[in-house]
Amino acid sequence: MVERDPTSSLVERSDEDLVGELQAGRVDAALTELDRRYGRRIYHFVHGMIRDVHLAQDVTQEVFEKVLRKHDLYRPGTNFRAWLFEVARNQALTALRSRQRLPRPVSSLQTNESLELLDTVAAPADARGLEEEEFMAAFQAAVAELPEHYRSVFELCVRQGKPYVDAGQELGLPTGTVAIRIMRARKRLFTALQHHLGRLRRPPACFQ
C-alpha cells in the first residue's frame, strides 16, 4: 500500500483523513480545510438557532476550536458531518443559556426592580467586586506578557471580536494557525491567572 504524502493537497481528502491529520499534529492545513468546507454552513446553522449575527460568528469560531481541542472524541468510521453539527448545536445552546443569564437592561425592568438594581449599583463594592478588580489588573498584565504572535491574534479575535478568517487575512496567516494561537494564548493566560480564576464565581468568557 502506497502511503499518502502528508504534504499533499488536502482538498480531495475525506473528512476522516483531515481528522487523522489533526491527530497526527498537522493541524494548520487540516483545520483550514475543514473551515473551508463547513465554516459557512456551521454559521448559518448556528445563526438559525440564536438569531444574532455577532454571536453566531463567535459560536462558529468556538466550534472549530472544539474540533481542534476535542478531535479525539470523534469516533473513526462514524459520520463526521453529523458529529460536527452536534458540536455546533451544543455550542449554540450553551451560548443561548449564557445570554439568558445576562442581566436585563434597566429600561426593560419594572419600577421596583429598577430601584433595587440602582441600590445594588450604588452599594459599596463587596469582596467579590474587589476580587474581580484584582483579576482584571492581573489579566491585563498577563495579556501584555504573551508572546507577540499570540497576543496579536488574541487582541484581534477575542478583544476586538474579529472572525478568525478576517484576523488571518490581516495577519497573513491561515485560519487554522489563528485558531491554534488563540487556543495556546488562552492556555497561557489560564495558567498565569489560575489563582484568580479559582476565586471568581464565574470564569470570564474568554476562558470558556
Secondary structure, 3 states (H helix, E strand, C coil): CCCCCCCCCCCCCCHHHHHHHHHCCCHHHHHHHHHHHHHHHHHHHHHHHHCCHHHHHHHHHHHHHHHHHHHHHCCCCCCHHHHHHHHHHHHHHHHHHHHHHCCCCHHHCCHHHHHHHHHHHHCCCCHHHHHHHHHHHHHHHHHHCCCHHHHHHHHHHHHCCCCHHHHHHHHCCCHHHHHHHHHHHHHHHHHHHHHHHCCCCCCCHHHC
